[in-house]
């Protein structure tokens, strides 16, 4: 029985899985965007989000803990320097997964995983746009409709006299 074994083992032993996730995390940190299968991307997101959160606190202990996971000095330097500054105001959700279709050979579902703050095309779309001023004509119409209705009985009384 496999009670409480909820994470995806990715068809690998523990050491192979740890090495795979570490190497994918280093590639993601260096290139900001990688193409992989959906299952690996979802596991990578669980792996890298806590590391990015830890990188916000630039202390010796944080660097040592992240280095023990990544085992790559260059990636740790990039993570603590460039990436942690970009995501400083974010509380989580540092990565985005975009599905791209199915692989030709084995029909595995493929996707891109990327850092949210590094996709320039989506940042342009998400830039604050000026809101169009809403017309408040409905409130004015309602006020005008009440005024003639109030004047109408007075006008009818004047006509009756």
N, C-alpha and C positions, 0 to 999 in steps of 0.2 A: 504494500500500500504506500501511496505517496502523499500522506497527509502533511499539510503545511510546507509543501515544497512548491512554491508558487512562481519562482522565477524561471525563465527560459534557459535551459542548459545548453542550447545551441548545438546539440549533438557532439559535445566535447567533454573531456575530463576537466576537472577544476583548474589545474595548472594551465592547460591549453586555453581555456576560456578566459582566465585572468590575463594571460599574455595577449590574447586577441583584443580584449577590451582596452588594455593599456596602450597597445599599438594604435588602435583606432582612435583613442582619445588624443594621443600625440599627433596623429595626422589631422584630426579635426582642429586642434589648437594651432597647428602650423598653417594649414590651408584654409581654415574658417568654414569649409564646406567639403563634404565628401559624399560619394555615391556608394551606396551599399544596399543590402537587403533590408526589408522592413523589420524583420525580427531582430537583426543585429542593431539596427538604429534605435529601436525601442529599448534594448538592453543598454546600449551606449548612453542613451539619455539618462537612465537611472544611475549610471556610473559617473558621468561627467558633471551633472548638475551639483552634487555636493562638493566636488572639487572646485568648481567656480565660486560657489558660496564661500568656501574656506579661503579662496584667494583674495576676497575682499579685505580680510584682515592680514595685512602684510607683516607677519611676525616670523621669527626664526622657526618656531614650532609649527606654524601653518605650512611654511615652505618644506620643512622636513616631512610632514605627513603627506603632502601632495607629491613630493619626490618619491616617497616610498611606494606610492601607487603608480606613478608614471614612469619612473626610472629614466628620465631624459632631462638633462639640465636646461637645454635650449627651450623645451616646451614649458618648463616651470618658469623660466624667465619671461617668456611671452605671456603666459597666463597671469602672472603676478604684475606685470608691467602694463601691457597694452589692453588686454581683455578685461582685467578687473576694473580699470578706469572707465571703460565703456559701459559696463553693466553695474556700476556703483549704485545707481538709483533704483535698479530692479530688485524685486524681492524674490524672484524665481522665474522659471520659464525662460532660461537663457538660450535654449535651442528650439529649432523648428524642424519638423519632418514634412517633406513634400513628396508625395507619391508620384512616381514617374511611369508606372506601367509594369510590364512583366518581362523578365529576362528571356531571351530567345531559347537558350538551351534547355532549361529545366522549368521554365514558367514561374520562377520565384518572383515575388512582388518586390520591385526595386523602388528606391527612394533616395532623396537627398536629405542629409541632416546638416544643418548649418546653425551658426550663431545668429540670433535674431537681430542684433545690432550691427551686423556686417553685410546684410543684403541691401545694397544701395537702391535697387529697383523698388523694393517694398518700402524702404524708408521714404522715398519720394512720394509714394502713394499715401503713406501714413502721415505725411507732413500736415500740420494743422492748416486746414483750409478755412477761408472766410465763410462764415455762415451767411446764407442769403437771408436778407431781412424778411421776416414773415409779415404778411399783410394782416392787419388786424381789422379788416373791413367787417368781419362778422360781428365784432363787438359794437362797431359804429352803427351797423345796420340794425342791430337789436335796440340800440338807444334811439335811433331815428324812428323805428317802428313803434316804440312805446310813446314817443312824443306826439305823433299824429293821432294815435289811438286816444290819447288823453284830450287832444284838441277836438276830435271829431264829435264827442257828445256836446261840447260847448258850442261848436259850429251848428249842430242840429238844433240846439235850443234857440240859437239866434235866428235861424231860418223859420222856426215855428212861430216866433213872435212877430 
